[in-house]
Amino acid sequence: MATKLELNHVLLNRVAMSRGKPSIKSAVTLPPQKLLTRCEQKRIAELFGELAWDASYAYKAERSRD
């Protein structure tokens, strides 16, 4: 999807170089990827304590390689 944005190329070059990535594309795509990862991790953390635990489930039996 093509989108027109007015970007500060000096700032993007500095961000890219400070991260060790020589491309402007990495400076633009990395922050949204990191934000998405953090949001997903937060949602997973919120699930702790909400999921029902099946006490009869034998997890060790599932490990057999037979």
Rosetta constraint file for C-alpha pairs under 8 A:
AtomPair CA 7 CA 12 HARMONIC 7.75 0.50
AtomPair CA 8 CA 12 HARMONIC 6.29 0.50
AtomPair CA 9 CA 13 HARMONIC 5.95 0.50
AtomPair CA 9 CA 24 HARMONIC 7.99 0.50
AtomPair CA 10 CA 14 HARMONIC 6.27 0.50
AtomPair CA 11 CA 15 HARMONIC 6.21 0.50
AtomPair CA 12 CA 16 HARMONIC 6.05 0.50
AtomPair CA 12 CA 24 HARMONIC 5.90 0.50
AtomPair CA 12 CA 27 HARMONIC 6.15 0.50
AtomPair CA 12 CA 28 HARMONIC 7.62 0.50
AtomPair CA 13 CA 17 HARMONIC 6.07 0.50
AtomPair CA 13 CA 22 HARMONIC 7.78 0.50
AtomPair CA 13 CA 23 HARMONIC 7.49 0.50
AtomPair CA 13 CA 24 HARMONIC 6.05 0.50
AtomPair CA 13 CA 27 HARMONIC 7.79 0.50
AtomPair CA 14 CA 18 HARMONIC 5.96 0.50
AtomPair CA 15 CA 19 HARMONIC 6.30 0.50
AtomPair CA 15 CA 27 HARMONIC 6.02 0.50
AtomPair CA 16 CA 20 HARMONIC 6.37 0.50
AtomPair CA 16 CA 21 HARMONIC 5.04 0.50
AtomPair CA 16 CA 22 HARMONIC 5.65 0.50
AtomPair CA 16 CA 23 HARMONIC 6.03 0.50
AtomPair CA 16 CA 24 HARMONIC 5.91 0.50
AtomPair CA 16 CA 26 HARMONIC 6.62 0.50
AtomPair CA 16 CA 27 HARMONIC 4.98 0.50
AtomPair CA 17 CA 21 HARMONIC 5.60 0.50
AtomPair CA 17 CA 22 HARMONIC 5.63 0.50
AtomPair CA 17 CA 23 HARMONIC 7.97 0.50
AtomPair CA 21 CA 26 HARMONIC 6.56 0.50
AtomPair CA 21 CA 27 HARMONIC 7.67 0.50
AtomPair CA 22 CA 26 HARMONIC 7.85 0.50
AtomPair CA 23 CA 27 HARMONIC 6.94 0.50
AtomPair CA 24 CA 28 HARMONIC 6.39 0.50
AtomPair CA 25 CA 29 HARMONIC 6.06 0.50
AtomPair CA 26 CA 30 HARMONIC 5.61 0.50
AtomPair CA 27 CA 31 HARMONIC 7.26 0.50
AtomPair CA 28 CA 32 HARMONIC 7.81 0.50
AtomPair CA 29 CA 33 HARMONIC 6.48 0.50
AtomPair CA 30 CA 34 HARMONIC 6.17 0.50
AtomPair CA 31 CA 35 HARMONIC 6.11 0.50
AtomPair CA 32 CA 36 HARMONIC 6.11 0.50
AtomPair CA 33 CA 37 HARMONIC 6.24 0.50
AtomPair CA 34 CA 38 HARMONIC 6.22 0.50
AtomPair CA 35 CA 39 HARMONIC 6.21 0.50
AtomPair CA 36 CA 40 HARMONIC 6.18 0.50
AtomPair CA 37 CA 41 HARMONIC 6.13 0.50
AtomPair CA 38 CA 42 HARMONIC 6.09 0.50
AtomPair CA 39 CA 43 HARMONIC 6.26 0.50
AtomPair CA 40 CA 44 HARMONIC 6.27 0.50
AtomPair CA 41 CA 45 HARMONIC 6.17 0.50
AtomPair CA 42 CA 46 HARMONIC 6.23 0.50
AtomPair CA 43 CA 47 HARMONIC 6.55 0.50
AtomPair CA 44 CA 48 HARMONIC 7.15 0.50
AtomPair CA 46 CA 50 HARMONIC 7.82 0.50
AtomPair CA 47 CA 51 HARMONIC 6.48 0.50
AtomPair CA 58 CA 62 HARMONIC 7.01 0.50
AtomPair CA 59 CA 63 HARMONIC 6.99 0.50
AtomPair CA 60 CA 64 HARMONIC 7.45 0.50
